[in-house]
Every structure is written in C-alpha cells, then in structure tokens.
Amino acid sequence: MAEGRRVKKIKRQKRRKRAVIVLKRIIKIVAVLLLIGVVTAAVVVNVFKVKEVEYAGNTWNDDATIEAYLFNKPYFRNTIVFALRDKYLKKTEIPYVETYEVKIKWPGKITVNVYEKKIMGYIKTENGNMYFDKDGIVVDCSEELLSMVPEIKGILPENIELHQKMNMPSDVVLSAVVEIKQQLDKYHLEADAIEFDRDYNIVMKAGDIKIKLGQAEYLTEKVFEYSRICKKLSNLKGTLNLEACDGTSKNYPFTPSQ
C-alpha cells in the first residue's frame, strides 16, 4: 500500500513538472506573440501613416472640404485602414460628388479621383439655392452662387428637399433644362437663367441678352445657333429670337433694347 502511495506521488510530481514546463512554454509563446503584435502595430501606425493626399477632378468642392469628409476619423489616416474601408464599406457621401476612386501608392500616399455630379441648375427658395442634378435630385442647398450653373425660373416644384427628387410641374421642364445645360457646356457657354412661362416657352438669359427658345423643340440646334453668334452680341443689349430655329435657317432676328 505504501508503495502504491509512493508511485502515485511520483506521478503527481511528474504531472506538475510537465504542467510547469507547458505553462512556461505558453508564457513564452504569448510573450513572443505580444512582442510581434506591438512591433506590427508600431509598423502599421508609423510606416503606413497617410503622409500625402492628392485630389483630382473636383471643381465644386475644394480639397479641404473633400478631406474633411474622407478623413472624419483619426484612424482613417492610415493607408491600410483607408484601403479596407474603401473596399468593403459604402462610399462616403459628399455634396456634388457622384463617386470617387482611390489609388494608394504604398506606404503613405493616396490619390482620390473625384467624379462629380453634373449640376443642371438651381432654384431659389426661402431656405437657399437648391442645386439639382440631371435626375432632378437636389444635391445641395447653399447661399453660394456657383459659376456656370443657371437659375431656373418660372416653376416651383413640389417636394424640393435635399437629397430628394423634385416633382416638376411637367416632364418638359427637367428634360429641357438638361438638354440646354449640356449644350451650353459643350460650347463652354454660360447662362444666368433659364425661364419658363405658363405654356413652357423658354427664355434663356445671358448677361444683357435674352434668347427666346420657344417650345422645347430643336433645343440642341437653338443653342448651337446661339453659340455661333454670341460673340457678335457680347457688347449689345436686347433679345435674340430663336423660336423658329429648326437647324436649317441661319438668320434670326435680334431686337436691341431701347
């Protein structure tokens, strides 16, 4: 019996020794892993810190505005974190921006190519200037007047709210505004306003010149005719009548202001 207790005691001692050895090994492994983790974290934080950001394609927003949206959290100033965020999370919503593309030059440089929404016009309201895109969605409300964007007059849509599609009084309005604005952009021209009357006849205003476009027909041809002769009208005041323009006639009446 005494021999049996001695054998059991020896076995317990061996188990304790093995347990101590295993525990020491685990502690060493954990220590190594912690050290690797600390070193890795230090490398990630310091080596992959965002040191330079370039922006391209943004005209409505300056670089500082876009940066405020993209780096709104301190931990986004890390190229690894930023790359993972860009790949797996929803794109950050930025006023006037349709989308953006991120390119990373490791370890610390980011290039952001911005693809802006095409702003077609704005409508003045008591809350500010409501800027809308080609789909009639209000993309921004601002007191600022943006260059190359005409004011739309004579109509007041329903549901004119930020990030919502406006309910235009007629489908003619939005399609006409989009066509006119696209043609103006094509010829690098600017209009101060596009105005509709109750029958949706259109008058475009550019400086001291009024351009009667009439109904929403042959708008491409009408804006082309205006582009062809606008330089001759640069120092004049009056009204250019393009209502009869259908792409064939080349002489249109201009009536000087009294």
C-alpha positions as CSV (number, residue, x, y, z in Angstrom):
1,M,0.0,0.0,0.0
2,A,2.9,2.3,0.9
3,E,4.5,1.5,-2.4
4,G,1.3,2.4,-4.2
5,R,1.1,5.8,-2.5
6,R,4.8,6.5,-3.4
7,V,4.1,5.7,-7.1
8,K,1.1,8.0,-7.1
9,K,3.1,10.8,-5.5
10,I,5.8,10.4,-8.2
11,K,3.2,10.5,-10.9
12,R,1.7,13.7,-9.4
13,Q,5.1,15.3,-9.3
14,K,5.8,14.4,-12.9
15,R,2.5,15.9,-13.9
16,R,3.2,19.1,-12.1
17,K,6.6,19.3,-13.8
18,R,5.0,18.8,-17.2
19,A,2.4,21.4,-16.4
20,V,5.0,23.9,-15.3
21,I,7.0,23.2,-18.5
22,V,3.9,23.6,-20.6
23,L,2.9,26.8,-18.8
24,K,6.4,28.3,-19.3
25,R,6.2,27.4,-23.0
26,I,2.7,29.1,-23.2
27,I,4.0,32.2,-21.4
28,K,7.0,32.4,-23.8
29,I,4.7,32.0,-26.9
30,V,2.3,34.6,-25.6
31,A,5.2,37.0,-24.8
32,V,6.6,36.5,-28.4
33,L,3.1,37.0,-29.9
34,L,2.6,40.2,-27.8
35,L,6.0,41.4,-28.9
36,I,5.2,40.7,-32.5
37,G,1.8,42.4,-32.1
38,V,3.4,45.5,-30.6
39,V,6.0,45.7,-33.3
40,T,3.4,45.1,-36.0
41,A,1.1,47.8,-34.6
42,A,4.0,50.2,-34.4
43,V,4.9,49.4,-38.0
44,V,1.3,49.8,-39.2
45,V,0.8,53.1,-37.3
46,N,4.1,54.7,-38.3
47,V,5.0,53.2,-41.7
48,F,1.5,53.2,-43.1
49,K,0.6,56.7,-41.9
50,V,-1.1,58.8,-44.6
51,K,1.6,61.4,-45.4
52,E,0.3,62.8,-48.7
53,V,-3.2,63.0,-50.4
54,E,-3.8,64.3,-53.9
55,Y,-7.3,65.1,-55.3
56,A,-8.2,65.3,-59.0
57,G,-11.5,66.1,-60.7
58,N,-13.1,68.2,-58.0
59,T,-14.3,71.7,-59.0
60,W,-17.3,72.3,-56.9
61,N,-15.6,71.3,-53.6
62,D,-12.1,72.4,-52.7
63,D,-9.5,69.8,-51.4
64,A,-10.1,70.7,-47.8
65,T,-13.8,70.0,-48.0
66,I,-13.4,66.6,-49.5
67,E,-10.6,65.8,-47.0
68,A,-13.0,66.7,-44.1
69,Y,-15.5,64.1,-45.4
70,L,-13.0,61.3,-46.2
71,F,-10.8,61.7,-43.0
72,N,-13.5,62.4,-40.5
73,K,-12.0,59.9,-38.0
74,P,-8.3,60.0,-37.0
75,Y,-7.8,56.3,-37.7
76,F,-8.6,56.8,-41.3
77,R,-5.3,58.5,-41.7
78,N,-3.7,55.1,-42.2
79,T,-3.4,53.6,-45.7
80,I,-4.2,50.1,-44.7
81,V,-7.4,51.2,-42.7
82,F,-8.3,53.6,-45.5
83,A,-7.9,50.9,-48.2
84,L,-10.0,48.4,-46.3
85,R,-12.7,51.0,-45.6
86,D,-12.8,51.9,-49.3
87,K,-13.0,48.3,-50.4
88,Y,-15.6,46.9,-48.0
89,L,-17.7,49.9,-46.8
90,K,-20.1,52.2,-48.5
91,K,-18.6,55.2,-50.2
92,T,-18.8,58.4,-48.1
93,E,-21.5,60.8,-49.4
94,I,-20.0,64.1,-50.4
95,P,-22.0,67.1,-51.8
96,Y,-21.8,67.3,-55.6
97,V,-19.8,64.0,-55.8
98,E,-21.3,61.1,-57.8
99,T,-18.5,58.8,-56.7
100,Y,-14.7,58.7,-56.2
101,E,-11.9,56.3,-56.9
102,V,-9.0,55.7,-54.5
103,K,-5.5,54.7,-55.6
104,I,-2.8,54.0,-53.0
105,K,0.9,54.3,-53.5
106,W,2.2,52.4,-50.6
107,P,3.1,53.0,-47.9
108,G,1.8,56.6,-47.4
109,K,0.3,58.3,-50.4
110,I,-3.3,58.3,-51.5
111,T,-4.8,59.7,-54.8
112,V,-8.5,60.4,-54.9
113,N,-10.1,60.8,-58.3
114,V,-13.4,62.6,-57.9
115,Y,-16.3,62.1,-60.3
116,E,-18.7,65.0,-59.7
117,K,-22.4,65.1,-60.3
118,K,-23.4,67.3,-63.2
119,I,-25.3,70.2,-61.7
120,M,-28.0,71.3,-64.1
121,G,-29.3,74.4,-62.3
122,Y,-30.7,75.8,-59.1
123,I,-34.0,77.1,-57.8
124,K,-34.2,79.9,-55.3
125,T,-36.2,79.1,-52.2
126,E,-36.6,80.7,-48.8
127,N,-34.2,78.1,-47.5
128,G,-31.4,78.9,-50.0
129,N,-30.4,77.9,-53.6
130,M,-31.4,74.3,-54.2
131,Y,-29.0,72.8,-56.7
132,F,-30.2,69.7,-58.7
133,D,-28.7,67.1,-61.0
134,K,-29.8,65.6,-64.3
135,D,-32.3,63.3,-62.5
136,G,-33.9,66.2,-60.7
137,I,-32.4,65.3,-57.3
138,V,-31.5,68.1,-55.0
139,V,-27.8,67.6,-54.2
140,D,-27.1,70.7,-52.1
141,C,-28.7,73.8,-50.5
142,S,-26.4,76.8,-50.4
143,E,-26.4,80.5,-50.3
144,E,-23.4,80.4,-52.6
145,L,-23.9,81.0,-56.3
146,L,-21.9,78.5,-58.4
147,S,-20.4,79.6,-61.7
148,M,-21.7,78.0,-64.9
149,V,-25.0,77.0,-63.2
150,P,-28.2,78.8,-64.4
151,E,-31.1,79.8,-62.2
152,I,-34.3,78.1,-63.2
153,K,-37.3,80.5,-63.1
154,G,-41.0,80.3,-63.6
155,I,-41.5,77.0,-62.0
156,L,-41.7,75.8,-58.4
157,P,-41.5,72.0,-58.0
158,E,-43.1,70.1,-55.2
159,N,-41.0,68.2,-52.7
160,I,-38.0,70.4,-53.1
161,E,-35.9,68.8,-50.3
162,L,-32.2,67.9,-50.0
163,H,-31.3,64.5,-51.5
164,Q,-34.9,64.1,-52.8
165,K,-36.1,64.1,-56.4
166,M,-38.2,67.1,-57.2
167,N,-41.7,66.8,-58.6
168,M,-41.6,69.1,-61.6
169,P,-44.9,70.5,-62.9
170,S,-44.1,68.9,-66.3
171,D,-41.7,66.4,-67.6
172,V,-40.8,69.1,-70.2
173,V,-39.0,71.2,-67.7
174,L,-36.3,68.9,-66.5
175,S,-35.5,67.4,-69.9
176,A,-35.3,70.9,-71.4
177,V,-33.0,72.2,-68.7
178,V,-30.7,69.1,-69.0
179,E,-30.5,69.5,-72.8
180,I,-29.8,73.2,-72.7
181,K,-27.2,72.8,-70.0
182,Q,-25.4,70.0,-71.8
183,Q,-25.3,72.1,-74.9
184,L,-24.0,75.1,-73.1
185,D,-21.3,73.0,-71.5
186,K,-20.4,71.6,-74.9
187,Y,-19.7,75.1,-76.3
188,H,-18.3,76.5,-73.0
189,L,-21.1,79.0,-72.6
190,E,-22.8,80.3,-69.5
191,A,-26.4,81.3,-68.9
192,D,-27.6,83.3,-65.9
193,A,-31.1,81.9,-66.1
194,I,-33.5,79.6,-67.9
195,E,-37.1,80.8,-67.5
196,F,-40.4,79.1,-68.3
197,D,-43.7,80.7,-68.8
198,R,-47.1,79.1,-68.1
199,D,-47.1,77.4,-71.6
200,Y,-43.5,76.2,-71.0
201,N,-42.0,78.6,-73.6
202,I,-38.3,79.1,-72.7
203,V,-36.3,82.2,-72.4
204,M,-32.6,81.9,-71.7
205,K,-30.7,84.9,-70.2
206,A,-27.0,85.6,-70.6
207,G,-25.8,88.9,-69.4
208,D,-27.8,91.7,-71.1
209,I,-29.0,89.3,-73.8
210,K,-32.4,87.4,-73.8
211,I,-32.6,84.4,-76.0
212,K,-36.1,83.3,-76.9
213,L,-36.0,79.5,-77.4
214,G,-39.8,79.0,-77.6
215,Q,-41.1,75.4,-77.0
216,A,-38.8,72.6,-76.0
217,E,-38.1,71.5,-79.6
218,Y,-34.8,71.7,-81.5
219,L,-33.0,72.9,-78.3
220,T,-29.7,71.4,-79.5
221,E,-29.9,73.3,-82.7
222,K,-31.1,76.5,-81.0
223,V,-28.2,76.5,-78.5
224,F,-25.8,75.8,-81.4
225,E,-27.1,78.9,-83.3
226,Y,-26.6,81.0,-80.2
227,S,-23.1,79.7,-79.8
228,R,-22.4,80.6,-83.4
229,I,-23.3,84.3,-83.0
230,C,-23.0,85.0,-79.3
231,K,-19.6,86.8,-79.7
232,K,-21.2,89.3,-82.0
233,L,-23.7,90.1,-79.3
234,S,-21.2,90.4,-76.4
235,N,-21.4,94.3,-76.2
236,L,-25.1,94.6,-77.0
237,K,-28.3,94.6,-75.1
238,G,-31.5,93.1,-76.5
239,T,-33.4,89.9,-77.4
240,L,-32.4,87.2,-79.9
241,N,-35.3,85.3,-81.2
242,L,-34.5,81.6,-82.0
243,E,-38.1,80.3,-81.7
244,A,-38.2,79.4,-85.4
245,C,-34.9,77.7,-85.4
246,D,-35.1,74.1,-86.7
247,G,-31.5,73.6,-87.8
248,T,-31.9,74.9,-91.3
249,S,-32.3,78.7,-91.2
250,K,-29.3,80.8,-90.4
251,N,-30.7,84.3,-89.9
252,Y,-32.6,85.1,-86.7
253,P,-33.9,88.5,-85.6
254,F,-32.2,90.4,-82.9
255,T,-34.1,93.3,-81.3
256,P,-31.9,95.8,-79.4
257,S,-33.2,97.1,-76.1
258,Q,-34.5,100.7,-76.1
